[in-house]
Each structure stands twice: as structure tokens, then as C-alpha cells.
Amino acid sequence: MDFELDEKTIKMKEKAREFALTEFTSELAELCDREERYPDEIRRKAYAAGFIDMANPWTMLVAMEEFCRVDAGLGVSALVSAFGSEVLMLYGSEAQKKKYLEPVLRGEKISAFAVTDPGAGSDVAGVSATLTKKGNGYLLNGQKIFITNGSIADHYYLLARSSPPGEKRHRGLSMVIVEADMPGFTAVQMKGKMGMRASNTAELNFKDVFIPEENLIGEEGKGFYYVMTFFNISRIYVAAQAVGIAQGALDRFKAYVEKLRSEGNRYADYESTQFVAAELATRVEAARMLTYKAASRLFNFNPDPVLTSMAKYFAAETAALCTGSMLKFMGKDGVATDMERLYRDAKIMEIWEGSNEVEKLVISRMLGRGK
């Protein structure tokens, strides 16, 4: 069993690290956080540098880790312009791929994945947005909330209820492609978020939006299954984001200890300080190995939902723990640095793409089936 990345991926990881250290200036990170501004110039540079490459998922994974290690808000924003495109790659028609997917993969357009309703977050089967058959298409009505790329996307891969659920709620859900300029659709950027303020997040509203039948993704009524398949992919990338944040906290911890040591502060060499370093470093490495193992299974077309949920849950918890420990250790020095922003950015890791509690339920239920 080989626990090392191959040489090509290692070089891309190093390239991503160098890119982030160069492009993610403290001034830009502070500006985008303060003004909640999407850094489109960074997205374009990341695409030009070859990091947004869905044909090479390891490149995307290590870039996500290294970008978030420097700044999570800029890092996520730079790499999610193709968000949700895996659904179209797996289930879309050739015509849909040509019209919607190819421009995104060329860096010309931005996509979004619209699943969350105001009353249905991790409970995907509780989606209340509706698709009502009309002529050669559907009328879409409802609302989506906390949608990444929500007010900047050119199109959306959206989940809505197309028929009554019957005995099982996850049935009767379908996925469609919604274009940003369709009549009856509005998007409003959501501001005042705790973290990830550089990432564009919006509330979407649909009032009798006509969706032509050629915009139906895959089969009608199979949307829930498509979303679950997507989550088994996207949760790996969230785990990588969390590993990057955790490693970033550890980087800042080591730099702060060196600063204390240079100032002659004996606290830098106390056993309690050494214990914090050892505990954080061990958690980060464990989260990374779990994430890489789950990614290896996925990228070799043999996904393991238990491993995926373990990686996402443990890495997210590690990011929150590491950033919280760092702020506690640094005290007043921490809240006056970018450590404060990293701490805020870490919290969403435990929520999006399935909360930690949902991941635990997935793990428990799969284990109960003899997994």
C-alpha cells in the first residue's frame, strides 16, 4: 500500500502552494472578506494556471488543500467556478454538456449547484421547490438559499419536486438546468455571513420560471440519487478544504511560537506548548491521510461512502478544533491577525455538503448494514 502522492501530483501541490502565497495577498484577503467581494481575477488566474482541471481530480484536490491553507475564502472562491458540473458529466445529455459544461470547463462560464431550500438543508428529501409539467417543459416555483456562486453563476443545476413523494420522500425529485436570464428568476447576494465572505452566496427565487424539457438532467424522478452521488464526490473536496485550513492553523501556530522564542518568551518552550503542537500536528496528518484514502477510492471509480463521510466529518472537526485551539493559545494576538478570519472560515466545514451530524448518520447506517 502506497501512502505517497505521485510525482506529478506533488509538483502540482507545490505549484498550488506557490500560487497561493503569491496571489493571496493579505490586502486582497482582507478586502474580499470585509467587502464580501468575489475575487474573479483570482479565479481567472487559477484557471490559466491549470488548477481548475476536472479531468485530473488530484490536481483539484491538492490545489484546494494548499489554497485554503493560505486563505480559505479566496481558495474556495478560486476553484468552485465549475461547482456541480459532475452531475452533468455523469448524467447530462451530449447536447447539455456541449451547451453548459464545455464553456465552464474552458473558464468562460460559472455554474452553481442549487439544492438547499430554506426548510431543507441536509434533509435533501425535504426539498419543497416544485416543477409542474406544462407543455413541452416545466414551471419552476420556489426558493433556494445559501447557494454558492448564487448571484454570479451563468446557470444552475437545480433540484425540485416534480411529482408527489408517495411512501418514500426521496422519490419524485428531479434535476434541471436553470439559466440565469430566464424570466421569473432572481438572485440576491447574501451578506453578513460568519465566514467565507469572499465566496459568493445567494438566495434564489423562482416564480413560474419555464424550464424546457431538454433542460431536464437524466431521468425525471431520479434527482435525489444524482445529488447523493454528487455529494460522495464533493465531500472529498470539502475534506481537502478542511485539511488545508487545519494545516494553515498549524503553520500559524509554529510561526507564532518562533516569534515568542525570538522575543525570549519562555512560554514558547513549555511542555504545554509542545503538547498543543503535537496534538494539532497529529490531527492534521490523520485528517489528511483519511481524505487521501477516500479520494483514492473515489478517483479509482470505487467510492466508499463510509470513508467519504469519515473524511469529511473528521477533517471538518479538525479544522474547527485547530483554529479554535490556535485562537485560544494566541489570545489577544490571535484576534488581531488573519487567524481570526481562518477561525470564522473553518466553521462552515462542519455544515455544508452535509453537516457533521449527517455524516455520522451515514457512517452509522452503513456500518449497520455490515459495511
NORSULNOR-V697825 format. One record per helix or strand of 2 or more residues. SS is the DSSP state (helix for helix, strand for strand). FROM is the first residue (numbers start at 1). LEN is the number of residues. Records with the same first field share a line. If there is no record, write none. Layout:
SS = FROM-LEN  FROM-LEN
//
This chain:
helix = 7-17  26-10  40-9  57-14  72-8  85-7  94-12  124-3  213-3  223-40  266-4  271-29  305-26  332-4  339-12  356-13
strand = 111-4  130-5  137-12  155-7  173-7  185-5  201-12  216-2
//
